[in-house]
Amino acid sequence: MDYLFIDGMTKSTCCTLLLRGPNDYALDEIDRSIHDSICVMKRTLESGYVCPGGGCVEMALSLHL
């Protein structure tokens, strides 16, 4: 995996993601996934709470057992 670091920027609150993929379809899927993840983070930070889901009950039970 290759990394590209750009140092010395004036605004430290900004971030740029460079996406690489084998074809346009894969890049579109990566872009859609990153957009969904950013939207989840935005809503979580705005609301201030998290509603567990997606198998968390099963994970808690397996850890408890």
N, CA, C and O atoms as a CHARMM CRD file, in Angstrom:
* protein
*
  260
    1    1 MET  N      0.84200  -1.17000   0.00000 PROA 1      0.00000
    2    1 MET  CA     0.00000   0.00000   0.00000 PROA 1      0.00000
    3    1 MET  C      0.88400   1.22800   0.00000 PROA 1      0.00000
    4    1 MET  O      1.86600   1.29100   0.73900 PROA 1      0.00000
    5    2 ASP  N      0.54600   2.19400  -0.81400 PROA 2      0.00000
    6    2 ASP  CA     1.30800   3.43300  -0.90700 PROA 2      0.00000
    7    2 ASP  C      0.63400   4.52400  -0.09200 PROA 2      0.00000
    8    2 ASP  O     -0.59300   4.59600  -0.02200 PROA 2      0.00000
    9    3 TYR  N      1.44000   5.35900   0.51400 PROA 3      0.00000
   10    3 TYR  CA     0.93400   6.48400   1.28900 PROA 3      0.00000
   11    3 TYR  C      1.51500   7.77000   0.73600 PROA 3      0.00000
   12    3 TYR  O      2.65900   7.80300   0.28300 PROA 3      0.00000
   13    4 LEU  N      0.72400   8.82100   0.77500 PROA 4      0.00000
   14    4 LEU  CA     1.16800  10.13500   0.34400 PROA 4      0.00000
   15    4 LEU  C      0.90800  11.09000   1.49400 PROA 4      0.00000
   16    4 LEU  O     -0.24600  11.35000   1.83500 PROA 4      0.00000
   17    5 PHE  N      1.96600  11.61600   2.09500 PROA 5      0.00000
   18    5 PHE  CA     1.83400  12.56200   3.19800 PROA 5      0.00000
   19    5 PHE  C      2.18000  13.95700   2.70200 PROA 5      0.00000
   20    5 PHE  O      3.20600  14.16800   2.05400 PROA 5      0.00000
   21    6 ILE  N      1.30200  14.90800   3.01900 PROA 6      0.00000
   22    6 ILE  CA     1.54500  16.30600   2.68000 PROA 6      0.00000
   23    6 ILE  C      1.59700  17.06400   3.99400 PROA 6      0.00000
   24    6 ILE  O      0.58500  17.18100   4.68400 PROA 6      0.00000
   25    7 ASP  N      2.76200  17.57800   4.34400 PROA 7      0.00000
   26    7 ASP  CA     2.95700  18.28300   5.60900 PROA 7      0.00000
   27    7 ASP  C      3.03100  19.78200   5.38600 PROA 7      0.00000
   28    7 ASP  O      3.22500  20.25400   4.26500 PROA 7      0.00000
   29    8 GLY  N      2.87100  20.52100   6.47700 PROA 8      0.00000
   30    8 GLY  CA     3.05000  21.96700   6.43500 PROA 8      0.00000
   31    8 GLY  C      1.84300  22.74000   5.93900 PROA 8      0.00000
   32    8 GLY  O      1.98400  23.87700   5.49000 PROA 8      0.00000
   33    9 MET  N      0.65900  22.14800   6.00900 PROA 9      0.00000
   34    9 MET  CA    -0.54500  22.84300   5.56200 PROA 9      0.00000
   35    9 MET  C     -0.98600  23.84400   6.62800 PROA 9      0.00000
   36    9 MET  O     -0.74900  23.62800   7.81600 PROA 9      0.00000
   37   10 THR  N     -1.62300  24.93000   6.21400 PROA 10     0.00000
   38   10 THR  CA    -2.03100  25.97300   7.16000 PROA 10     0.00000
   39   10 THR  C     -3.27500  25.58400   7.94900 PROA 10     0.00000
   40   10 THR  O     -3.41900  25.99000   9.10200 PROA 10     0.00000
   41   11 LYS  N     -4.17900  24.80500   7.35200 PROA 11     0.00000
   42   11 LYS  CA    -5.38800  24.38300   8.06100 PROA 11     0.00000
   43   11 LYS  C     -5.26400  22.91100   8.42000 PROA 11     0.00000
   44   11 LYS  O     -5.19700  22.05100   7.54100 PROA 11     0.00000
   45   12 SER  N     -5.23500  22.63100   9.70200 PROA 12     0.00000
   46   12 SER  CA    -5.09600  21.24200  10.13200 PROA 12     0.00000
   47   12 SER  C     -6.44500  20.53900  10.24200 PROA 12     0.00000
   48   12 SER  O     -6.48600  19.34700  10.54500 PROA 12     0.00000
   49   13 THR  N     -7.55000  21.24500  10.00500 PROA 13     0.00000
   50   13 THR  CA    -8.87000  20.62900  10.10700 PROA 13     0.00000
   51   13 THR  C     -9.34100  20.04900   8.77800 PROA 13     0.00000
   52   13 THR  O    -10.44500  19.51000   8.69800 PROA 13     0.00000
   53   14 CYS  N     -8.53600  20.14900   7.75800 PROA 14     0.00000
   54   14 CYS  CA    -8.91700  19.64700   6.43600 PROA 14     0.00000
   55   14 CYS  C     -8.26200  18.30000   6.16300 PROA 14     0.00000
   56   14 CYS  O     -7.20300  17.97600   6.70200 PROA 14     0.00000
   57   15 CYS  N     -8.92100  17.53200   5.31400 PROA 15     0.00000
   58   15 CYS  CA    -8.39800  16.23100   4.95400 PROA 15     0.00000
   59   15 CYS  C     -8.73500  15.95200   3.50000 PROA 15     0.00000
   60   15 CYS  O     -9.83900  16.25400   3.04700 PROA 15     0.00000
   61   16 THR  N     -7.80200  15.38500   2.77500 PROA 16     0.00000
   62   16 THR  CA    -8.02000  15.00600   1.38900 PROA 16     0.00000
   63   16 THR  C     -7.75600  13.51300   1.25500 PROA 16     0.00000
   64   16 THR  O     -6.73900  13.00900   1.73000 PROA 16     0.00000
   65   17 LEU  N     -8.66500  12.81900   0.61400 PROA 17     0.00000
   66   17 LEU  CA    -8.50600  11.38800   0.37000 PROA 17     0.00000
   67   17 LEU  C     -8.24800  11.18500  -1.11500 PROA 17     0.00000
   68   17 LEU  O     -9.01600  11.64300  -1.96100 PROA 17     0.00000
   69   18 LEU  N     -7.16800  10.50000  -1.41700 PROA 18     0.00000
   70   18 LEU  CA    -6.85800  10.14900  -2.79800 PROA 18     0.00000
   71   18 LEU  C     -7.24600   8.68800  -3.00100 PROA 18     0.00000
   72   18 LEU  O     -6.70800   7.79900  -2.34100 PROA 18     0.00000
   73   19 LEU  N     -8.16900   8.44800  -3.90600 PROA 19     0.00000
   74   19 LEU  CA    -8.67300   7.09400  -4.12900 PROA 19     0.00000
   75   19 LEU  C     -8.06600   6.50900  -5.38700 PROA 19     0.00000
   76   19 LEU  O     -7.96500   7.17600  -6.41700 PROA 19     0.00000
   77   20 ARG  N     -7.66400   5.25100  -5.28700 PROA 20     0.00000
   78   20 ARG  CA    -7.15600   4.51400  -6.44600 PROA 20     0.00000
   79   20 ARG  C     -7.90200   3.20300  -6.53200 PROA 20     0.00000
   80   20 ARG  O     -8.20500   2.58200  -5.51300 PROA 20     0.00000
   81   21 GLY  N     -8.19600   2.78700  -7.73200 PROA 21     0.00000
   82   21 GLY  CA    -8.88300   1.52100  -7.90200 PROA 21     0.00000
   83   21 GLY  C     -8.66200   0.97400  -9.29700 PROA 21     0.00000
   84   21 GLY  O     -8.16300   1.67700 -10.17600 PROA 21     0.00000
   85   22 PRO  N     -9.03400  -0.28100  -9.50100 PROA 22     0.00000
   86   22 PRO  CA    -8.78400  -0.91700 -10.79200 PROA 22     0.00000
   87   22 PRO  C     -9.70200  -0.40900 -11.91000 PROA 22     0.00000
   88   22 PRO  O     -9.34400  -0.47500 -13.08600 PROA 22     0.00000
   89   23 ASN  N    -10.89600   0.10200 -11.53700 PROA 23     0.00000
   90   23 ASN  CA   -11.81800   0.59400 -12.56100 PROA 23     0.00000
   91   23 ASN  C    -12.78000   1.61100 -11.94900 PROA 23     0.00000
   92   23 ASN  O    -12.76900   1.84000 -10.73900 PROA 23     0.00000
   93   24 ASP  N    -13.61200   2.21900 -12.79800 PROA 24     0.00000
   94   24 ASP  CA   -14.53500   3.24800 -12.32600 PROA 24     0.00000
   95   24 ASP  C    -15.58700   2.68900 -11.37900 PROA 24     0.00000
   96   24 ASP  O    -16.00200   3.36900 -10.44100 PROA 24     0.00000
   97   25 TYR  N    -16.02100   1.45400 -11.61700 PROA 25     0.00000
   98   25 TYR  CA   -17.02400   0.84700 -10.74000 PROA 25     0.00000
   99   25 TYR  C    -16.49400   0.71700  -9.31100 PROA 25     0.00000
  100   25 TYR  O    -17.19700   1.05800  -8.36000 PROA 25     0.00000
  101   26 ALA  N    -15.27700   0.23300  -9.15500 PROA 26     0.00000
  102   26 ALA  CA   -14.68500   0.07600  -7.82700 PROA 26     0.00000
  103   26 ALA  C    -14.50600   1.43800  -7.15300 PROA 26     0.00000
  104   26 ALA  O    -14.75700   1.57500  -5.95500 PROA 26     0.00000
  105   27 LEU  N    -14.07700   2.43600  -7.91100 PROA 27     0.00000
  106   27 LEU  CA   -13.90600   3.77400  -7.34400 PROA 27     0.00000
  107   27 LEU  C    -15.24400   4.36500  -6.90900 PROA 27     0.00000
  108   27 LEU  O    -15.31900   5.03400  -5.87900 PROA 27     0.00000
  109   28 ASP  N    -16.29800   4.12500  -7.68500 PROA 28     0.00000
  110   28 ASP  CA   -17.62100   4.60200  -7.29300 PROA 28     0.00000
  111   28 ASP  C    -18.08100   3.94200  -5.99400 PROA 28     0.00000
  112   28 ASP  O    -18.66500   4.60500  -5.13600 PROA 28     0.00000
  113   29 GLU  N    -17.82800   2.66200  -5.84700 PROA 29     0.00000
  114   29 GLU  CA   -18.20100   1.95500  -4.61900 PROA 29     0.00000
  115   29 GLU  C    -17.39600   2.46100  -3.42000 PROA 29     0.00000
  116   29 GLU  O    -17.94400   2.62500  -2.33000 PROA 29     0.00000
  117   30 ILE  N    -16.10900   2.70600  -3.61600 PROA 30     0.00000
  118   30 ILE  CA   -15.26800   3.23800  -2.54100 PROA 30     0.00000
  119   30 ILE  C    -15.76000   4.61900  -2.14400 PROA 30     0.00000
  120   30 ILE  O    -15.86600   4.92900  -0.95700 PROA 30     0.00000
  121   31 ASP  N    -16.06200   5.44900  -3.13400 PROA 31     0.00000
  122   31 ASP  CA   -16.55300   6.80000  -2.87600 PROA 31     0.00000
  123   31 ASP  C    -17.87400   6.75700  -2.10500 PROA 31     0.00000
  124   31 ASP  O    -18.06300   7.52400  -1.16000 PROA 31     0.00000
  125   32 ARG  N    -18.77200   5.88000  -2.49500 PROA 32     0.00000
  126   32 ARG  CA   -20.06900   5.75300  -1.82300 PROA 32     0.00000
  127   32 ARG  C    -19.88500   5.28500  -0.37100 PROA 32     0.00000
  128   32 ARG  O    -20.56100   5.78000   0.53000 PROA 32     0.00000
  129   33 SER  N    -18.98500   4.34700  -0.15200 PROA 33     0.00000
  130   33 SER  CA   -18.72900   3.84400   1.20700 PROA 33     0.00000
  131   33 SER  C    -18.13100   4.91600   2.10300 PROA 33     0.00000
  132   33 SER  O    -18.52200   5.05100   3.26200 PROA 33     0.00000
  133   34 ILE  N    -17.18700   5.67400   1.57000 PROA 34     0.00000
  134   34 ILE  CA   -16.57600   6.75300   2.36100 PROA 34     0.00000
  135   34 ILE  C    -17.60700   7.82900   2.66800 PROA 34     0.00000
  136   34 ILE  O    -17.63800   8.35700   3.78000 PROA 34     0.00000
  137   35 HSD  N    -18.45300   8.16100   1.69200 PROA 35     0.00000
  138   35 HSD  CA   -19.50500   9.15800   1.91500 PROA 35     0.00000
  139   35 HSD  C    -20.46100   8.69500   3.01000 PROA 35     0.00000
  140   35 HSD  O    -20.83100   9.48700   3.87700 PROA 35     0.00000
  141   36 ASP  N    -20.86400   7.42900   2.98500 PROA 36     0.00000
  142   36 ASP  CA   -21.74600   6.88800   4.02700 PROA 36     0.00000
  143   36 ASP  C    -21.08700   6.97200   5.39800 PROA 36     0.00000
  144   36 ASP  O    -21.73800   7.33300   6.37900 PROA 36     0.00000
  145   37 SER  N    -19.80400   6.64300   5.47300 PROA 37     0.00000
  146   37 SER  CA   -19.07900   6.68400   6.75100 PROA 37     0.00000
  147   37 SER  C    -18.98200   8.09900   7.29300 PROA 37     0.00000
  148   37 SER  O    -19.15000   8.32200   8.49200 PROA 37     0.00000
  149   38 ILE  N    -18.71400   9.04600   6.42400 PROA 38     0.00000
  150   38 ILE  CA   -18.62300  10.44900   6.85500 PROA 38     0.00000
  151   38 ILE  C    -19.98400  10.94800   7.33200 PROA 38     0.00000
  152   38 ILE  O    -20.05700  11.69600   8.30600 PROA 38     0.00000
  153   39 CYS  N    -21.06700  10.54400   6.65800 PROA 39     0.00000
  154   39 CYS  CA   -22.40700  10.94200   7.08900 PROA 39     0.00000
  155   39 CYS  C    -22.74900  10.36900   8.45600 PROA 39     0.00000
  156   39 CYS  O    -23.37900  11.04700   9.26800 PROA 39     0.00000
  157   40 VAL  N    -22.34200   9.12300   8.72500 PROA 40     0.00000
  158   40 VAL  CA   -22.57800   8.51800  10.03000 PROA 40     0.00000
  159   40 VAL  C    -21.83400   9.29900  11.10900 PROA 40     0.00000
  160   40 VAL  O    -22.39700   9.59000  12.16500 PROA 40     0.00000
  161   41 MET  N    -20.58700   9.63700  10.85200 PROA 41     0.00000
  162   41 MET  CA   -19.81100  10.40900  11.83500 PROA 41     0.00000
  163   41 MET  C    -20.43900  11.78100  12.07100 PROA 41     0.00000
  164   41 MET  O    -20.50900  12.24200  13.21000 PROA 41     0.00000
  165   42 LYS  N    -20.88800  12.42600  11.01700 PROA 42     0.00000
  166   42 LYS  CA   -21.51100  13.74800  11.13000 PROA 42     0.00000
  167   42 LYS  C    -22.75900  13.67700  11.99900 PROA 42     0.00000
  168   42 LYS  O    -22.93600  14.49700  12.90000 PROA 42     0.00000
  169   43 ARG  N    -23.62100  12.70900  11.73700 PROA 43     0.00000
  170   43 ARG  CA   -24.85100  12.58700  12.52500 PROA 43     0.00000
  171   43 ARG  C    -24.55900  12.22200  13.97700 PROA 43     0.00000
  172   43 ARG  O    -25.24300  12.69500  14.88500 PROA 43     0.00000
  173   44 THR  N    -23.55700  11.39100  14.19900 PROA 44     0.00000
  174   44 THR  CA   -23.18300  11.02000  15.56200 PROA 44     0.00000
  175   44 THR  C    -22.67300  12.22700  16.32900 PROA 44     0.00000
  176   44 THR  O    -23.04400  12.42900  17.48500 PROA 44     0.00000
  177   45 LEU  N    -21.82600  13.03100  15.69600 PROA 45     0.00000
  178   45 LEU  CA   -21.28800  14.21500  16.37100 PROA 45     0.00000
  179   45 LEU  C    -22.36400  15.27300  16.59700 PROA 45     0.00000
  180   45 LEU  O    -22.34000  15.96800  17.61300 PROA 45     0.00000
  181   46 GLU  N    -23.30800  15.40600  15.66500 PROA 46     0.00000
  182   46 GLU  CA   -24.37000  16.39100  15.82100 PROA 46     0.00000
  183   46 GLU  C    -25.35500  15.99900  16.92500 PROA 46     0.00000
  184   46 GLU  O    -25.78200  16.84800  17.70800 PROA 46     0.00000
  185   47 SER  N    -25.71500  14.71400  16.98800 PROA 47     0.00000
  186   47 SER  CA   -26.73000  14.29200  17.95700 PROA 47     0.00000
  187   47 SER  C    -26.14200  14.06400  19.34800 PROA 47     0.00000
  188   47 SER  O    -26.82200  14.27900  20.35100 PROA 47     0.00000
  189   48 GLY  N    -24.90500  13.63700  19.41200 PROA 48     0.00000
  190   48 GLY  CA   -24.27100  13.41400  20.70300 PROA 48     0.00000
  191   48 GLY  C    -24.55900  12.06100  21.31400 PROA 48     0.00000
  192   48 GLY  O    -24.16500  11.80800  22.45300 PROA 48     0.00000
  193   49 TYR  N    -25.23300  11.18700  20.59600 PROA 49     0.00000
  194   49 TYR  CA   -25.48000   9.84900  21.12400 PROA 49     0.00000
  195   49 TYR  C    -25.40100   8.81700  20.00800 PROA 49     0.00000
  196   49 TYR  O    -25.46900   9.14600  18.82400 PROA 49     0.00000
  197   50 VAL  N    -25.25500   7.54900  20.42100 PROA 50     0.00000
  198   50 VAL  CA   -25.13500   6.44000  19.48400 PROA 50     0.00000
  199   50 VAL  C    -26.17500   5.39200  19.85400 PROA 50     0.00000
  200   50 VAL  O    -26.34100   5.05800  21.02700 PROA 50     0.00000
  201   51 CYS  N    -26.86100   4.88400  18.86500 PROA 51     0.00000
  202   51 CYS  CA   -27.81300   3.79300  19.06500 PROA 51     0.00000
  203   51 CYS  C    -27.16100   2.51000  18.55700 PROA 51     0.00000
  204   51 CYS  O    -27.00100   2.34100  17.34800 PROA 51     0.00000
  205   52 PRO  N    -26.77900   1.60000  19.46200 PROA 52     0.00000
  206   52 PRO  CA   -26.09800   0.38100  19.02900 PROA 52     0.00000
  207   52 PRO  C    -26.98800  -0.48400  18.12800 PROA 52     0.00000
  208   52 PRO  O    -28.20800  -0.51300  18.28800 PROA 52     0.00000
  209   53 GLY  N    -26.38000  -1.16000  17.21300 PROA 53     0.00000
  210   53 GLY  CA   -27.11100  -2.03600  16.30800 PROA 53     0.00000
  211   53 GLY  C    -26.13500  -2.89000  15.53100 PROA 53     0.00000
  212   53 GLY  O    -24.94400  -2.92000  15.84200 PROA 53     0.00000
  213   54 GLY  N    -26.62300  -3.57500  14.53600 PROA 54     0.00000
  214   54 GLY  CA   -25.76500  -4.34000  13.64200 PROA 54     0.00000
  215   54 GLY  C    -25.05100  -5.50000  14.30500 PROA 54     0.00000
  216   54 GLY  O    -23.88300  -5.75600  14.01400 PROA 54     0.00000
  217   55 GLY  N    -25.74100  -6.21100  15.20000 PROA 55     0.00000
  218   55 GLY  CA   -25.13500  -7.38400  15.82700 PROA 55     0.00000
  219   55 GLY  C    -24.45800  -7.11900  17.14600 PROA 55     0.00000
  220   55 GLY  O    -23.77900  -8.00100  17.67000 PROA 55     0.00000
  221   56 CYS  N    -24.62000  -5.92000  17.71100 PROA 56     0.00000
  222   56 CYS  CA   -23.93800  -5.62900  18.97400 PROA 56     0.00000
  223   56 CYS  C    -24.49000  -6.46900  20.13400 PROA 56     0.00000
  224   56 CYS  O    -23.75500  -6.80900  21.06100 PROA 56     0.00000
  225   57 VAL  N    -25.79000  -6.80100  20.07700 PROA 57     0.00000
  226   57 VAL  CA   -26.36600  -7.63300  21.14100 PROA 57     0.00000
  227   57 VAL  C    -25.71600  -9.01000  21.13100 PROA 57     0.00000
  228   57 VAL  O    -25.37000  -9.55200  22.18100 PROA 57     0.00000
  229   58 GLU  N    -25.55400  -9.56900  19.93600 PROA 58     0.00000
  230   58 GLU  CA   -24.92700 -10.87800  19.82500 PROA 58     0.00000
  231   58 GLU  C    -23.47000 -10.84300  20.30100 PROA 58     0.00000
  232   58 GLU  O    -23.00400 -11.77400  20.95700 PROA 58     0.00000
  233   59 MET  N    -22.76600  -9.77600  19.97100 PROA 59     0.00000
  234   59 MET  CA   -21.37000  -9.64300  20.41000 PROA 59     0.00000
  235   59 MET  C    -21.28600  -9.52300  21.93700 PROA 59     0.00000
  236   59 MET  O    -20.41900 -10.13300  22.56300 PROA 59     0.00000
  237   60 ALA  N    -22.18600  -8.73600  22.53100 PROA 60     0.00000
  238   60 ALA  CA   -22.18500  -8.58800  23.99300 PROA 60     0.00000
  239   60 ALA  C    -22.48700  -9.92600  24.66700 PROA 60     0.00000
  240   60 ALA  O    -21.87700 -10.26900  25.68000 PROA 60     0.00000
  241   61 LEU  N    -23.42600 -10.67300  24.10300 PROA 61     0.00000
  242   61 LEU  CA   -23.74300 -11.98300  24.67200 PROA 61     0.00000
  243   61 LEU  C    -22.56900 -12.94400  24.55200 PROA 61     0.00000
  244   61 LEU  O    -22.28100 -13.69000  25.48800 PROA 61     0.00000
  245   62 SER  N    -21.89000 -12.93300  23.41300 PROA 62     0.00000
  246   62 SER  CA   -20.75700 -13.84700  23.23900 PROA 62     0.00000
  247   62 SER  C    -19.61100 -13.49900  24.17300 PROA 62     0.00000
  248   62 SER  O    -18.91500 -14.38700  24.66200 PROA 62     0.00000
  249   63 LEU  N    -19.41100 -12.20300  24.42300 PROA 63     0.00000
  250   63 LEU  CA   -18.35700 -11.79600  25.38100 PROA 63     0.00000
  251   63 LEU  C    -18.74100 -12.18300  26.79900 PROA 63     0.00000
  252   63 LEU  O    -17.89100 -12.59800  27.58700 PROA 63     0.00000
  253   64 HSD  N    -20.00300 -12.04900  27.11900 PROA 64     0.00000
  254   64 HSD  CA   -20.46500 -12.38700  28.46700 PROA 64     0.00000
  255   64 HSD  C    -20.38300 -13.88000  28.73400 PROA 64     0.00000
  256   64 HSD  O    -20.02800 -14.30600  29.83200 PROA 64     0.00000
  257   65 LEU  N    -20.71500 -14.67400  27.71600 PROA 65     0.00000
  258   65 LEU  CA   -20.68100 -16.13100  27.88200 PROA 65     0.00000
  259   65 LEU  C    -19.26500 -16.63200  27.82800 PROA 65     0.00000
  260   65 LEU  O    -19.03200 -17.83500  27.94900 PROA 65     0.00000
